[in-house]
Amino acid sequence: MAEQDDKIKELWQEIEHLIEAKDSTALRQLLGEQRSSDIAEVVEFVDDEQRRAIFDVLATPTAAEVLEKVNEATRAALFELLQENEIKDIVSELDYDDAADLLAELPEEIMQKVLGSLAREDSQEIRKLMTYSEDSAGGIMDPIIISVHEDATVAEAISKIRAAEIDEDFYSVYVTDKTGRFLGDVRIRFLLTKPEDTKIEKLIDPDTIHVTTNTDQEEVRNIFSKNDLIVVPVLDKNHKLIGRITADRVIEVAEEEAAEDLYAMAGTDADELDKFSAFHAARIRMTWLLPCLIGTAITAMVMTFFRTHNQMVFVVAAAFVPMIAAISGNAGLQTSAIVVSGLATGHLAALKFSQVFTREVRVALLVALSCSILGGLACALLIYSKAAEKTIEPVRLIFAFGTAMFSAIMVATTLGLLLPFLFRRIGIEPAISSGPLVTTANDSISVAIYMSLAVILTS
């Protein structure tokens, strides 16, 4: 990793030197010898003037690969630098699925102009892909496929492969009936080892795993992972073959899903990366933090309500509120993180609510019991003194603390367990259940439980 970082740094320095020297010929030659992924890394770090200089000398196919590989914020900046005709040329070099993803990031007016300037067939294919949800199998599939009818021979299938204009690797030939309905696939190795007059229908694997256009991309990723797939065919609602998804695309999906979950758990959004503006990032974060501010205000109201009771009890009990809130909140967060991770990866145990519930309740009981005993001992060491005995009964407050700790952890763990499943069922990203909104709710609930018990048991 360090060696690669040094290589990128050296390339960056060479590029900057050539740009400052205004040596376009040498810059073109240097970039022509580099991988597009390395150029993309450099483009992410240089300023707009240097980006313009780089794209001025890049060959169009390489420029297309670089634009595809840079992060969203850099790509948004490049869209403002590139002319419409340059974007059109770049889009023409991309596969249909990549072109659709790229155009979706453009302003509507520019997107329509670019689509209108493309060849009719290309434009139609890209528009068709853009009708699918970007998070579905239809939105990430490649519509370029090789298929033959079931009554074809091995020789005819091989001839079709040779005649096909396809840049991507392929591993099997898909088989359809005369109406286009998917029947299965035939692996390339069978085409190479069977006699040329063998009928394709005899070689079909009828149990070929497939997905439909509306299959969520997270489910597609899980299907690939569970079955060790390299490629999977995509079918429409009529069971007709319309595309395929390859493993490299699924790797991109896995990265996107992991990033989305992290953003949701942190209480922000992937849109924050679309622009470098600090105001843009602050606005996105505040949409999450404002409800949290309201939640903490509710917690303060709960504390204020109990202040009207025994003042000494309130003062002593309030000192342990952060401990109750922190421990119960983190216990709930641990549970929700396990459940969210299980749901995201499609782990079988995480999909069976009853099994997860039984396990997590047992874990929560042990954790709650341990924390309540240890917390109670810490509470006793801190408050058991002769001065306190004259105004409050330490034993009762210690008991209230231990009971509240136990109850708060059980409540927080239950929320951490139930909410991801609930969110998933109603179509909300389960990772949000680990975010600041739910954490704030846990704090308010745990504080209310603790202060109620403290007042009741010491009155």
C-alpha positions in Angstrom: 0.0 0.0 0.0 2.8 2.4 0.9 4.6 1.5 -2.3 1.4 2.4 -4.3 1.0 5.7 -2.4 4.6 6.6 -3.3 4.0 5.7 -6.9 0.9 8.0 -7.0 2.9 10.8 -5.3 5.7 10.5 -7.8 3.2 10.6 -10.7 1.4 13.6 -9.2 4.7 15.5 -9.0 5.7 14.6 -12.6 2.3 15.8 -13.9 2.5 19.1 -11.9 6.0 19.7 -13.3 4.9 19.1 -16.9 1.8 21.2 -16.5 3.9 24.1 -15.0 6.3 23.7 -18.0 3.4 23.7 -20.4 4.8 20.6 -22.1 1.6 19.0 -23.4 3.5 16.5 -25.6 5.4 15.1 -22.7 2.3 15.1 -20.5 0.3 13.2 -23.1 3.1 10.6 -23.4 3.4 10.3 -19.6 -0.4 9.8 -19.1 -0.6 7.4 -22.0 1.8 5.0 -20.1 -0.3 5.1 -16.9 -3.2 3.1 -15.7 -6.5 5.0 -15.7 -7.0 4.1 -12.0 -3.7 5.9 -11.1 -4.6 8.9 -13.2 -8.0 9.0 -11.4 -6.3 9.2 -8.0 -4.2 12.1 -9.2 -7.1 13.9 -10.7 -8.9 13.8 -7.3 -6.1 15.8 -5.6 -5.1 18.4 -8.2 -7.0 21.7 -8.7 -9.4 22.5 -11.5 -6.8 24.2 -13.7 -4.6 21.1 -13.6 -7.6 18.8 -14.2 -8.4 20.8 -17.3 -4.8 20.4 -18.5 -4.9 16.6 -17.9 -8.2 16.1 -19.8 -6.9 18.2 -22.7 -4.3 15.6 -23.5 -6.0 12.4 -22.4 -7.3 10.0 -25.2 -11.1 9.8 -25.1 -11.2 6.2 -24.0 -8.8 6.9 -21.1 -10.7 10.0 -20.2 -13.9 8.0 -20.0 -12.3 5.5 -17.7 -10.9 8.2 -15.5 -14.2 10.0 -15.2 -15.9 6.8 -14.2 -13.3 6.0 -11.5 -13.0 9.3 -9.7 -15.2 10.0 -6.7 -18.5 11.8 -7.0 -17.3 15.2 -5.8 -14.4 15.2 -8.3 -16.8 14.1 -11.1 -19.2 16.9 -10.3 -16.3 19.3 -10.6 -15.2 17.8 -13.9 -18.7 18.1 -15.3 -18.4 21.9 -14.8 -15.0 21.9 -16.6 -15.9 19.7 -19.6 -17.8 21.0 -22.6 -21.0 19.2 -23.7 -19.3 17.8 -26.8 -16.5 16.4 -24.6 -19.1 14.8 -22.2 -20.8 13.3 -25.3 -17.6 11.8 -26.6 -16.8 10.3 -23.2 -20.3 8.8 -22.8 -20.0 7.2 -26.2 -16.9 5.3 -25.0 -18.7 3.9 -21.9 -20.8 0.7 -21.6 -24.5 1.4 -21.5 -24.8 0.8 -17.7 -21.8 3.0 -16.9 -23.1 5.7 -19.2 -26.5 5.6 -17.6 -24.9 6.0 -14.1 -22.8 8.9 -15.3 -25.6 10.8 -17.0 -27.9 10.4 -14.0 -25.4 12.7 -12.1 -25.8 15.5 -14.7 -28.3 18.3 -14.6 -31.5 17.4 -16.5 -31.0 19.9 -19.3 -27.4 18.8 -20.1 -28.3 15.1 -19.7 -31.1 15.5 -22.3 -28.7 17.3 -24.7 -26.1 14.6 -24.4 -28.7 11.8 -24.9 -30.0 13.6 -28.0 -26.6 13.9 -29.5 -25.9 10.1 -29.2 -26.7 7.5 -31.9 -30.4 6.5 -31.7 -29.7 2.9 -30.6 -27.3 4.0 -27.9 -29.6 6.7 -26.6 -32.6 4.2 -26.5 -30.5 1.6 -24.5 -29.3 4.2 -22.0 -32.8 5.7 -21.6 -34.2 2.3 -20.9 -31.6 1.6 -18.2 -32.3 5.0 -16.6 -36.0 4.0 -16.1 -35.0 1.4 -13.5 -34.2 2.3 -9.9 -30.5 3.0 -9.5 -30.5 0.6 -6.5 -32.1 -2.3 -8.5 -30.7 -5.1 -10.7 -32.1 -3.3 -13.7 -30.2 -0.1 -12.7 -26.8 -1.9 -12.4 -27.1 -4.5 -15.2 -25.3 -4.5 -18.5 -27.8 -5.0 -21.4 -25.1 -6.4 -23.7 -25.5 -10.2 -23.7 -24.8 -13.2 -25.9 -27.8 -15.6 -26.3 -28.9 -18.3 -28.6 -32.1 -20.2 -29.2 -32.5 -23.7 -27.7 -32.6 -25.4 -31.1 -29.1 -24.0 -32.1 -26.0 -26.2 -32.3 -22.7 -25.7 -30.7 -21.2 -24.6 -34.0 -23.9 -21.9 -34.4 -23.3 -20.7 -30.8 -19.5 -20.4 -31.4 -20.2 -18.5 -34.6 -22.4 -16.0 -32.8 -19.7 -15.5 -30.1 -17.1 -14.8 -32.8 -19.4 -12.3 -34.5 -20.4 -10.5 -31.3 -19.0 -7.0 -30.7 -18.5 -7.2 -26.9 -15.6 -5.8 -25.0 -16.4 -7.3 -21.6 -15.4 -10.9 -20.6 -18.2 -13.5 -20.7 -18.3 -16.9 -19.1 -21.5 -18.5 -20.5 -24.0 -18.3 -23.3 -27.6 -17.7 -22.4 -30.3 -19.8 -24.0 -33.9 -18.6 -24.7 -36.9 -20.1 -26.5 -38.3 -18.5 -29.7 -40.3 -15.9 -27.7 -37.2 -14.7 -25.8 -38.0 -16.4 -22.5 -35.0 -17.5 -20.5 -34.3 -21.2 -20.3 -30.8 -21.3 -18.7 -27.2 -21.0 -19.7 -24.4 -23.1 -21.2 -20.9 -22.7 -19.9 -18.1 -21.9 -22.4 -16.2 -25.0 -21.6 -19.1 -27.2 -22.9 -19.0 -25.3 -26.2 -15.2 -26.0 -26.5 -15.4 -29.7 -25.6 -18.7 -30.9 -27.2 -19.1 -31.9 -30.9 -20.1 -29.0 -33.2 -23.4 -30.6 -34.1 -24.5 -31.0 -30.5 -27.8 -29.3 -29.8 -27.6 -26.5 -27.3 -30.8 -27.7 -25.5 -28.9 -30.8 -24.4 -26.3 -28.6 -22.6 -28.6 -26.2 -20.8 -28.3 -25.8 -17.1 -32.0 -25.3 -16.1 -31.1 -24.3 -12.6 -29.2 -21.2 -13.5 -29.5 -18.6 -10.8 -31.1 -15.4 -12.1 -32.5 -12.1 -10.8 -35.3 -9.8 -12.0 -35.0 -6.1 -12.8 -36.6 -5.0 -9.6 -34.3 -7.1 -7.3 -32.6 -4.8 -4.8 -28.9 -4.4 -5.5 -28.1 -5.5 -1.9 -30.0 -8.7 -2.5 -28.0 -9.2 -5.7 -24.8 -8.8 -3.8 -25.9 -11.4 -1.3 -26.8 -13.8 -4.1 -23.4 -13.4 -5.6 -21.7 -14.0 -2.2 -23.7 -17.0 -1.2 -23.4 -18.8 -4.5 -19.8 -17.7 -5.5 -21.1 -16.3 -8.9 -19.1 -14.5 -11.5 -22.1 -13.4 -13.5 -25.9 -13.6 -13.2 -28.6 -13.0 -15.9 -31.3 -10.4 -15.4 -34.9 -11.1 -16.5 -37.9 -8.9 -16.8 -41.4 -9.5 -15.4 -42.2 -11.8 -18.3 -39.1 -14.0 -17.7 -37.4 -12.6 -20.8 -33.6 -12.2 -20.8 -32.6 -8.5 -20.9 -29.2 -8.2 -19.3 -26.5 -9.5 -17.0 -24.6 -8.4 -13.9 -21.0 -9.2 -13.4 -18.9 -9.6 -10.3 -16.9 -6.4 -10.8 -20.2 -4.4 -10.7 -21.3 -6.2 -7.6 -18.0 -5.2 -5.9 -18.9 -1.6 -6.6 -22.4 -2.2 -5.2 -20.9 -3.7 -2.0 -18.7 -0.6 -1.5 -21.7 1.7 -2.1 -23.9 -0.2 0.4 -21.2 -0.3 3.0 -20.7 3.5 2.6 -24.4 4.2 2.8 -24.7 2.1 6.0 -21.8 4.0 7.6 -23.3 7.4 6.7 -26.7 6.4 8.1 -25.1 5.1 11.3 -23.2 8.4 11.6 -26.2 10.5 11.0 -25.2 12.0 7.6 -25.7 11.2 3.9 -23.7 10.1 0.9 -24.9 13.3 -0.9 -22.4 15.2 1.3 -19.7 14.0 -1.1 -21.4 15.5 -4.2 -19.9 18.9 -3.4 -16.9 20.2 -1.5 -18.9 23.1 -0.1 -18.8 23.2 3.7 -22.3 24.8 3.8 -23.6 21.9 1.7 -22.1 19.4 4.2 -23.3 21.3 7.2 -26.9 21.5 5.9 -27.0 17.7 5.4 -25.7 17.0 8.8 -28.0 19.5 10.5 -31.1 17.7 9.0 -30.1 14.8 11.2 -28.8 16.8 14.2 -31.8 19.1 14.6 -34.2 16.2 15.6 -31.4 15.0 18.0 -31.4 18.5 19.5 -35.1 18.2 20.1 -34.6 14.7 21.6 -32.0 16.0 24.1 -34.3 18.8 25.0 -36.9 16.2 25.9 -34.3 14.5 28.1 -33.6 17.8 29.8 -37.4 18.2 30.4 -37.5 14.8 32.0 -34.7 15.8 34.3 -36.4 19.1 35.1 -39.7 17.3 36.0 -37.9 15.2 38.7 -36.2 18.3 40.1 -39.4 19.2 41.9 -39.0 16.2 44.2 -36.4 15.7 46.9 -33.6 18.1 46.0 -30.8 16.0 47.6 -32.0 12.8 45.8 -32.1 14.8 42.5 -28.6 16.1 42.9 -27.1 12.8 43.8 -29.1 10.8 41.3 -28.3 13.3 38.5 -24.6 12.6 38.9 -25.2 9.1 37.6 -27.4 10.0 34.6 -24.4 10.1 32.0 -23.4 6.6 33.1 -26.9 5.2 32.7 -27.4 6.9 29.3 -24.0 6.0 27.9 -24.0 2.3 29.0 -27.6 1.6 27.8 -27.1 3.6 24.6 -23.9 1.7 23.7 -25.5 -1.7 24.6 -28.4 -0.8 22.2 -25.9 0.3 19.6 -24.0 -3.0 19.8 -27.2 -5.0 19.2 -28.4 -2.8 16.3 -24.9 -3.0 14.7 -25.0 -6.8 14.8 -28.5 -6.9 13.4 -27.9 -4.3 10.7 -24.7 -6.1 9.6 -26.6 -9.4 9.5 -29.4 -7.9 7.4 -27.0 -6.2 5.0 -25.0 -9.3 4.3 -28.1 -11.6 4.1 -26.7 -13.8 6.9 -29.4 -16.5 7.5 -29.4 -16.1 11.3 -30.1 -12.3 10.9 -33.1 -13.1 8.7 -34.8 -15.2 11.3 -36.2 -12.8 13.8 -37.1 -15.4 16.4 -33.6 -16.9 16.3 -31.9 -13.5 16.6 -34.4 -12.4 19.3 -33.7 -15.5 21.5 -29.9 -15.0 21.2 -29.8 -11.3 21.8 -32.2 -11.4 24.7 -29.9 -13.9 26.5 -26.9 -11.7 25.7 -28.7 -8.6 26.9 -29.7 -10.3 30.2 -26.1 -11.2 30.9 -24.8 -7.8 30.0 -27.6 -5.9 31.9 -27.1 -8.0 35.0 -23.3 -7.5 34.9 -23.5 -3.8 34.3 -26.2 -3.3 37.0 -24.0 -5.1 39.6 -20.8 -3.4 38.7 -22.5 0.0 38.3 -24.2 -0.5 41.6 -20.9 -1.2 43.3 -19.4 2.0 41.7 -22.5 3.9 42.8 -22.1 2.6 46.4 -18.4 3.7 46.6 -19.2 7.2 45.4 -22.3 8.0 47.5 -22.1 5.9 50.6 -21.0 8.4 53.3 -22.3 9.7 56.6 -23.2 13.0 55.0 -25.5 11.4 52.5 -27.1 9.1 55.0 -28.6 12.0 56.8 -30.7 13.2 53.8 -31.1 10.1 51.6 -30.9 6.4 52.0 -27.9 5.2 49.9 -29.1 1.6 49.8 -32.3 2.6 48.1 -30.5 4.9 45.6 -28.0 2.2 44.8 -30.8 -0.3 44.3 -32.6 2.3 42.1 -29.4 2.7 40.1 -28.8 -1.0 39.6 -32.5 -1.6 38.7 -32.5 1.3 36.3 -29.3 0.2 34.7 -30.7 -3.3 34.1 -34.0 -1.9 32.8 -32.4 0.7 30.5 -30.1 -1.8 28.9 -32.9 -4.2 28.3 -35.1 -1.5 26.7 -32.2 -0.1 24.6 -31.3 -3.6 23.4 -34.9 -4.4 22.5 -35.0 -1.2 20.5 -31.7 -2.1 18.8 -33.1 -5.5 17.9 -36.6 -4.5 16.8 -36.0 -1.3 14.9 -33.7 -2.7 12.2 -36.3 -5.4 11.4 -39.2 -2.9 11.5 -37.3 -0.4 9.3 -36.5 -3.1 6.8 -40.1 -4.2 6.6 -41.5 -0.8 5.9 -38.7 0.0 3.3 -36.4 2.3 5.4 -32.6 1.7 5.5 -32.1 -0.5 8.7 -28.8 1.3 9.4 -30.7 4.4 10.3 -31.7 2.5 13.5 -28.1 2.9 14.7 -28.0 6.6 14.0 -28.2 9.5 16.3 -32.0 9.8 16.3 -32.4 6.4 17.9 -29.4 6.9 20.2 -31.1 10.1 21.4 -34.4 8.2 22.0 -32.5 5.6 24.0 -31.0 8.3 26.2 -34.4 9.9 26.9 -36.0 6.6 27.8 -33.1 5.4 30.0 -33.0 8.7 31.9 -36.8 8.6 32.4 -36.5 5.0 33.8 -33.6 5.8 36.1 -35.0 9.1 37.6 -38.5 7.5 38.1 -37.0 4.6 40.0 -34.7 6.9 42.0 -37.6 9.1 43.1 -40.0 6.2 43.8 -37.6 4.1 45.7 -36.1 6.9 47.8 -39.4 8.7 48.6 
